[in-house]
Amino acid sequence: MANANSVSRQPGGDPYRRQVPVFTPVRTDGGQGVRVARVEPDRKDFRNVYDPGHPSANPAGYVKLPNVDTLVEALDMKEAQRAYEANLNVIETARSMEMRTLDILKK
């Protein structure tokens, strides 16, 4: 989201291009997770805004803006937050069950 409104420093140049991580599944000690395999540029087109007075405008007067959609980025962040919270809840539940099991075994 930090680069959602950044533009090229040279007239007609390309601005920041959104980066998309590509994940691969990985088995770990008794579980399954993911690992970043690579990061690829998003091939979606840049947004064009007519602003002939802007220093980064091309000869036709258009300024290229990044292909970053703040709504999509906000939703991605919210999804990551929910996934983190869900994983944390699983860990807390497992810990609680283990503690209850130990309490039962002590009696």
C-alpha positions, -999 to 999 in steps of 0.1 A, spaced: 0 0 0 30 23 5 36 24 -33 -1 28 -43 4 64 -55 41 65 -64 51 74 -100 81 71 -121 109 97 -117 113 100 -154 86 112 -179 68 82 -194 86 57 -172 70 28 -154 60 32 -118 62 6 -91 47 -28 -101 28 -49 -75 47 -80 -64 29 -113 -58 43 -141 -37 40 -177 -50 38 -203 -23 47 -240 -23 35 -266 2 60 -278 27 57 -306 53 73 -299 86 76 -317 119 41 -333 121 24 -305 101 20 -289 68 28 -253 59 39 -232 30 71 -215 19 76 -186 -5 89 -202 -37 94 -169 -56 80 -134 -59 67 -124 -93 56 -90 -106 18 -86 -111 12 -83 -149 -20 -62 -145 -19 -30 -165 -9 3 -149 -36 29 -143 -33 61 -165 -43 95 -153 -44 126 -175 -22 152 -159 -1 170 -185 16 193 -160 30 164 -139 68 159 -143 63 121 -150 37 126 -177 44 111 -211 42 132 -243 4 126 -245 0 140 -209 -8 108 -191 9 97 -159 12 60 -152 2 50 -117 11 17 -101 -11 -14 -105 -16 -15 -67 -53 -16 -56 -55 -4 -20 -88 -23 -14 -72 -56 -26 -42 -49 -4 -63 -42 26 -83 -74 21 -51 -94 17 -38 -79 50 -71 -88 68 -70 -123 54 -35 -128 67 -45 -114 101 -74 -138 103 -52 -168 93 -27 -158 120 -54 -155 146 -68 -189 136 -34 -205 139 -29 -189 173 -63 -202 185 -53 -237 174 -21 -235 194 -38 -221 225 -65 -249 223 -39 -276 219 -20 -262 249 -51 -261 270 -60 -297 261 -25 -309 270 -27 -291 303 -61 -307 311 -47 -341 301 -18 -336 325 -42 -325 353 -63 -357 348 -31 -379 349 -20 -362 381 -52 -372 399 
